[in-house]
Amino acid sequence: MNEIISVDIGHLISERDKLNFISLSDFNALENKYGHVFKEFQMSLQGKKSYLTLSLEEERSIPAIKSLAKNIAAKYENVLVLGIGGSALGARAVIQYLKGPLYNLIQQEHPRLFILDNIDPVLVKYYEDVIDIGKTLIIYVSKSGSTPETAALFIHFYHRFKEAGGDTADIVICCDPGDNGINHIAKSLGCRLLHIPHNLPGRYSVLSSVGFLPSEIIGIDSGQLLEGAHIAHQSIISDGPQQNALFALGASLFELALKGKSIHVLFNYSNLLSEFGLWFVQLWAESLGKKQSLANNVVNAGTTPLTCLGATDQHSILQLFKEGPADKVFGFMKINNVADGIQFTNEFPTEKEYSYFAGRTMQEQLHVEQLATEMSLVKDGKPCYSITLKDVSPKTLGGLFYFFEALVVFTANLWDINAYDQPGVEEGKNITYSLMGRQDYNHKKSKYEQEVSMYNAERRIYSI
Ligand SMILES: O=P(O)(O)OC[C@H]1O[C@H](O)[C@H](O)[C@@H](O)[C@@H]1O
């Protein structure tokens, strides 16, 4: 396999079951139906008018990030990234894919890297038990600079770092360049500031300093991540709809959504992809779950993303996938070339449940199980596509990030919705700000307090 990513959509199509799949004639008609939307999308990428392409220009920030990462690695044992949503999930996906789940347990030349994305005080204490804060550099990542969870974590760890005698000028703040609290704090503390391009929304920011700095600190070449994104970009803009992986998958998923497949499952057959799955969930959900179209019609667009892990989740959720509601489309993802050193020996030759393993490899078993799961779902009327990744390299991962970002934006264009905002999460934030006493939300406080009383009055509590 020479290409970094290959996409097979053959089992989204079926002539036998036109209710649950796309018929061949409908598939062939997709270009007529949606080709114009795709061409416009290609032009926006080509003309660098899409926000997505802002990442491609982040190449220029890499030399400074590399030298900062080197300084940090030379001085600190640990790095603690504070961020949530798009400010945490991408970096997590990078570490998991390229360094594995046990990175922090392995003795190495680079610092250990922790990403904290919740305000659970119990979790915070656990972190504090394993990291010596005086030897830990803090990276505060927040596109908006106002996300209350990350602000809270920063207040706490800034205090702890100072207390431990840390040099606050070493703290790195990664945020939007706007005139806001986080920039004021960075300036007054003399922190190191990295700006995320203003128009690059947080959940699309993994290919910027947000993902690049953590990567470089643990020895991953962010230039390679970006090279993969360039490869994906070039392929997406070059091929016509007929040959284009992005068009084939995006248009088919949209068509299936219209046919009632309202849940999109990404079933990853590699633990290295488990965090990628969570990154995908945020990107898909916040970008496509929209009440209103760009023309201000109520559309309640989107499909619900889920992610799970093969083979593990064959033993938990697969039963429902196979025999529960026929409301899902499945994406299977695997890595083609991995270091596969595990070949089974013939330990129990007289036992039929064990002897068939002899001479086979664990990777072979994983891939056979994926195939078996896919086939059994398809046989039962469940549409499946599959993505094969060439290898475990930053280039392939960078291409995958860009491919999914483009897939989401193209799909949003088909729904005629805004792929970049998230109006649905604002109300909860406003209530939180008001109830926690944020000054500029004081005017709403009494309204929300009244609503809270009403809400509490409506509870029906049963005790055990
Ligand atoms: O990076 P930040 O501005 O702190 O935002 C962190 C997260 O906050 C909100 O919940 C948004 O819905 C997410 O899209 C965003 O990723």
The ligand as an ORCA input file, in Angstrom:
! r2SCAN-3c Opt
* xyz 0 1
  O     -10.453     25.920     23.357
  P     -11.533     26.490     24.163
  O     -11.954     27.857     23.683
  O     -11.199     26.501     25.622
  O     -12.797     25.599     23.981
  C     -12.901     24.288     24.429
  C     -14.216     23.723     23.960
  O     -15.220     24.593     24.495
  C     -16.556     24.472     24.063
  O     -17.206     23.484     24.748
  C     -16.732     24.264     22.591
  O     -18.023     23.751     22.353
  C     -15.702     23.312     22.026
  O     -15.783     23.345     20.626
  C     -14.308     23.719     22.454
  O     -13.373     22.826     21.893
*
